[in-house]
């Protein structure tokens, strides 16, 4: 008799779970595409074939890494201007600290690496279909970058200060980690 009652309770709980799961509000199914990567401030000086042409991007169109829209509040955009990052040479264990302006491109001295710095989010948050900053405080700093070597893109994504191992830049010789964002004065 006890086993029978226990079986009924388990079946009842299972049906309650199915009913509650099936009654969730459905979200709008229209896809929101992630915006193409582009620096947010200063234009990158790129090569031109003819003097009368507009500069073209040295990297071409960047591939989208997901289907999320990046949303940055005006407060966040006007508050942050630079980032600090650490480059480590794995062969020598030497670490170098660099500062870069958001929206700029930097060639790393002594290497064949170039980094394009894009959006900065002081409190990175990824939801179902958007990437944004939860607050303007540096609780979970992240910067969107594109890293190329010898003119070929080898990484396009986010670098995180608190969790550098998440979707980390992987290279046989170098590691690059975001240290922090720098507020504008």
PLY file of the C-alpha trace (Angstrom):
ply
format ascii 1.0
element vertex 185
property float x
property float y
property float z
element edge 184
property int vertex1
property int vertex2
end_header
0.00 0.00 0.00
2.86 2.37 0.87
4.63 1.73 -2.44
1.34 2.42 -4.26
0.91 5.81 -2.51
4.54 6.74 -3.16
4.11 5.90 -6.85
0.98 8.10 -7.03
2.82 11.02 -5.38
5.75 10.71 -7.81
3.40 10.57 -10.82
1.45 13.58 -9.51
4.67 15.61 -9.06
5.82 14.65 -12.56
2.54 15.84 -14.11
2.69 19.11 -12.12
6.19 19.71 -13.48
5.07 19.02 -17.07
2.08 21.33 -16.74
4.12 24.20 -15.25
6.90 23.79 -17.83
4.42 23.81 -20.72
2.66 26.93 -19.45
5.70 29.23 -19.56
5.20 32.44 -21.51
6.73 32.11 -24.97
9.20 34.84 -25.99
9.16 36.58 -29.35
10.84 34.18 -31.76
12.12 36.86 -34.15
15.93 36.65 -34.23
18.01 39.60 -33.12
21.39 39.58 -34.82
24.58 40.66 -33.09
25.84 43.87 -34.62
28.99 43.57 -36.71
32.12 44.35 -34.76
33.29 47.90 -35.19
35.36 50.18 -33.02
33.23 52.65 -31.12
35.32 55.81 -31.33
38.36 56.53 -33.43
38.44 55.18 -36.98
41.23 52.78 -37.80
43.67 53.98 -40.42
43.51 51.29 -43.05
45.31 50.83 -46.35
43.93 52.32 -49.56
44.50 51.05 -53.07
44.06 54.49 -54.63
44.25 57.91 -52.93
40.68 58.73 -54.01
39.24 55.65 -52.27
37.96 55.49 -48.74
40.11 53.45 -46.34
39.06 49.81 -46.21
39.17 47.66 -43.13
42.38 45.66 -42.90
40.34 42.79 -41.46
37.33 42.73 -43.80
33.96 41.78 -42.38
34.18 40.05 -39.03
32.28 36.83 -38.49
29.47 36.92 -35.98
30.08 34.76 -32.95
26.45 34.48 -31.92
22.99 35.79 -32.43
23.00 38.34 -29.60
22.53 42.08 -29.88
24.99 44.27 -27.97
23.22 47.02 -26.00
25.33 49.72 -24.34
23.75 52.56 -22.39
24.86 56.15 -23.10
26.11 56.38 -19.50
28.46 53.41 -20.00
29.68 54.71 -23.39
30.60 58.11 -22.00
32.15 56.77 -18.77
34.83 54.43 -20.13
37.60 55.34 -22.59
40.54 52.96 -22.16
41.42 49.47 -21.00
44.51 47.92 -19.44
45.52 44.43 -20.47
48.38 42.06 -19.76
50.31 40.21 -22.46
52.30 37.21 -21.24
55.02 35.56 -23.26
54.68 31.88 -22.30
58.23 31.08 -23.45
59.88 33.62 -21.10
57.07 34.04 -18.51
57.47 37.79 -19.03
54.33 39.87 -18.50
53.82 43.33 -20.01
51.06 45.77 -19.07
49.53 47.90 -21.85
46.87 50.60 -22.00
44.72 50.95 -25.12
41.98 53.37 -26.18
38.60 51.83 -26.96
37.96 51.99 -30.69
41.65 51.81 -31.56
44.06 49.31 -33.06
47.34 48.44 -31.36
50.35 46.54 -32.65
52.06 44.73 -29.79
55.79 45.56 -29.78
58.08 42.59 -30.39
55.25 40.42 -31.73
53.25 40.09 -34.93
49.99 40.59 -33.02
47.53 43.43 -33.61
44.50 44.03 -31.42
41.41 46.02 -32.37
39.55 47.20 -29.25
35.77 47.51 -29.50
32.99 47.70 -26.92
33.69 47.75 -23.18
31.14 46.57 -20.65
31.98 47.25 -16.98
29.38 44.78 -15.68
29.06 42.22 -18.49
25.77 40.37 -18.62
24.56 37.97 -21.29
20.87 37.29 -21.54
18.89 35.20 -23.96
19.26 37.56 -26.92
21.34 40.53 -25.71
24.74 41.34 -24.29
24.80 44.40 -22.04
26.22 45.94 -18.89
24.02 45.42 -15.84
25.45 48.54 -14.14
28.15 51.12 -14.76
30.30 49.68 -11.97
33.27 47.40 -12.79
31.71 44.27 -11.30
32.42 42.02 -14.31
34.57 43.97 -16.83
34.81 42.72 -20.42
36.13 44.15 -23.68
35.35 42.98 -27.20
38.49 42.50 -29.28
39.73 41.18 -32.56
43.27 39.82 -32.53
45.21 39.19 -35.72
48.63 37.76 -36.42
50.45 38.33 -39.70
47.27 39.93 -41.07
45.04 36.93 -40.29
42.29 37.09 -37.64
43.00 34.50 -34.95
40.52 35.61 -32.26
37.31 37.61 -32.23
35.40 37.78 -28.96
35.36 39.04 -25.39
38.19 39.21 -22.86
37.04 39.10 -19.22
38.94 40.58 -16.26
37.40 38.46 -13.48
37.13 35.20 -15.43
39.96 35.25 -18.00
39.65 31.51 -18.64
36.14 31.91 -20.11
36.44 31.87 -23.92
40.10 32.81 -23.47
42.42 33.89 -26.26
44.40 30.74 -27.08
47.82 31.05 -28.64
50.88 28.79 -28.54
53.14 31.59 -27.27
51.07 34.48 -25.87
48.20 34.98 -23.49
46.25 38.24 -23.35
44.07 39.06 -20.36
41.98 42.13 -19.60
43.13 43.79 -16.38
40.58 46.62 -16.06
38.68 49.41 -17.72
39.75 53.02 -17.19
37.12 55.68 -16.55
37.24 58.95 -18.44
37.96 61.99 -16.31
0 1
1 2
2 3
3 4
4 5
5 6
6 7
7 8
8 9
9 10
10 11
11 12
12 13
13 14
14 15
15 16
16 17
17 18
18 19
19 20
20 21
21 22
22 23
23 24
24 25
25 26
26 27
27 28
28 29
29 30
30 31
31 32
32 33
33 34
34 35
35 36
36 37
37 38
38 39
39 40
40 41
41 42
42 43
43 44
44 45
45 46
46 47
47 48
48 49
49 50
50 51
51 52
52 53
53 54
54 55
55 56
56 57
57 58
58 59
59 60
60 61
61 62
62 63
63 64
64 65
65 66
66 67
67 68
68 69
69 70
70 71
71 72
72 73
73 74
74 75
75 76
76 77
77 78
78 79
79 80
80 81
81 82
82 83
83 84
84 85
85 86
86 87
87 88
88 89
89 90
90 91
91 92
92 93
93 94
94 95
95 96
96 97
97 98
98 99
99 100
100 101
101 102
102 103
103 104
104 105
105 106
106 107
107 108
108 109
109 110
110 111
111 112
112 113
113 114
114 115
115 116
116 117
117 118
118 119
119 120
120 121
121 122
122 123
123 124
124 125
125 126
126 127
127 128
128 129
129 130
130 131
131 132
132 133
133 134
134 135
135 136
136 137
137 138
138 139
139 140
140 141
141 142
142 143
143 144
144 145
145 146
146 147
147 148
148 149
149 150
150 151
151 152
152 153
153 154
154 155
155 156
156 157
157 158
158 159
159 160
160 161
161 162
162 163
163 164
164 165
165 166
166 167
167 168
168 169
169 170
170 171
171 172
172 173
173 174
174 175
175 176
176 177
177 178
178 179
179 180
180 181
181 182
182 183
183 184
